[in-house]
Amino acid sequence: MNPQQIITRRRALQNIACGFGYMAFAGLSAARTTCAADPLAPKKPRFAPKAKRVIFIFMQGGPSHVDTFDYKPEIQKHDGKMLGFDDARTIAKTGMRGTEQRVMKSPWQFAQYGQTGHWVSDLFPEMARHVDDLCFLHGMKTEGIAHGPATLFLHCGATNLVRPSMGSWITYGLGTENENLPGFVTVSPSSGNGGARNYGNAFLPPFYQGTPLGKAGVPASEATIRNLVNSVRTPSAQRRQFEFLQSLNAEQLKQSPGDKELEAVIRSYELAWRMQNNAPYIFDLSKESATTLAMYGIGDRETDDFGRECLLARKLCESGVRYIQVTYGDNTANPAWDQHSNLPKHADHARAVDKPIAGLLSDLKQRGLLDDTIVWWGGEFGRTPYAEKNGTGRDHNPGGFTVWLAGGGVKSGIAHGKTDELGHLAVADTVHMHDLHATILHLLGLDHEQLTYRFDGRDFRLTDVHGSVVSEILA
């Protein structure tokens, strides 16, 4: 037989069916030694950071700031009156400026809490006990009058094109603290209003995309990684298989040098292999004490689901995940907090999230994690002080709303910015979403003007050509 006609099994796997068999082997695991320098290795911040990581608690649909944290007595005073309002939402819907709308008072009572005396409605009695640890931004503004554009802008800093998400930018800039876990995890993300783009890497290398755990509308008990533990093979057999596949991967990369997608796939399977040996305990909430479970409301019907998500966020945080997003939402056409015609529904959502979020703050604080972790709470926009279509709900309001921050490097017990007397538009110390992004990056030791990536001949950044650090809220 002609030696040139001899086909080895490896060569057959490479050539038969376009090499799919070989690719399948290459995709099962990865060898760190076969790849270039690890793109997820910890990177030195540009300057001394105040925080190491972020937990973003996303309230999908836009909770009403004038019914939660932005107390406006004038709404009560003018309840039922027809007043003129001028905003992007009414202009888009009617084509007219200065339309008259009926002011609608809040159905909930407000009270002052803590040493700061900050006003909070009775929707959030548990979070209210933490006001002295919170930094309220009452003069928020954003882009996008509908959920889709506004949600994309919240996560990616743009309503057009396909841009990297904030978690991807942060992982790109800082790497991960724990090589055995992803650097960016999103818990129960929604498939609507941008879907995977809200945790995607876009044109950044694929190493930096978010890892979803579960999805909105599905029980939090399923927010895990399936088949994480190999119950079929012994550890020694897994090791032999892994080492064999390492050699196959090395050969494959020799034939495709510089293929970032292939390298990312290989690294993702390497990470999966390491997680089998290191991560199962993170998803096992049964090891937590009864006191901790109760703190998050786990075991109570109304709070069990979101409590599990928040506790998982704490465990990911203390294990070194750089950016963690927890979504309270669903996959319906009208996301969670989107009460256009039934504002009292806000109470159901508040009961589901209030105790878990308060529990997360308490847990982080008692473990010393709040000192170097930024907790960010908010939705894609707020809601109007008037009744939509003279009904029983509130419309979208990107022109003025509230978010709060807590933790690493943020002043505690302060309120920055304000809306007008009815809570309609931001009028003082306004913070645009670009500014909020710039500030969070700053707290992590990143310069939002320097965190760039060249794509198609242009340098891109999360804040585009905008954004200023809100120095007044820095501790």
Secondary structure by P-SEA (a helix, b strand, c coil): ccccccccaaaaaaccccaaaaaaaaacccccccccccccccccccccccccbbbbbcccccccccccccccaaaaaaccbbbbbbcaaaaaaccccbbbbbbbcccbbbbbbcccccccccccaaaaaacccbbbbcccccccccaaaaaaaacccccccccccaaaaaaaaccccccccccbbbccccccccccccccccccccccbbbbccccccccccccccccccccccaaaaaaaaaaaaaaaaaaaaacccaaaaaaaaaaaaaaaaaaaccccccccccccaaaaaaacccccccaaaaaaaaaaaaaaaacccbbbbbcccccccccccccccccaaaaaaaacaaaaaaaaaaaaaacccccbbbbbbccbbbbccccccccccccccccbbbbbbccccccccccccccccccccccccccaaaaaaaaaaaacccccccccccccccccccccbbbbcccccc
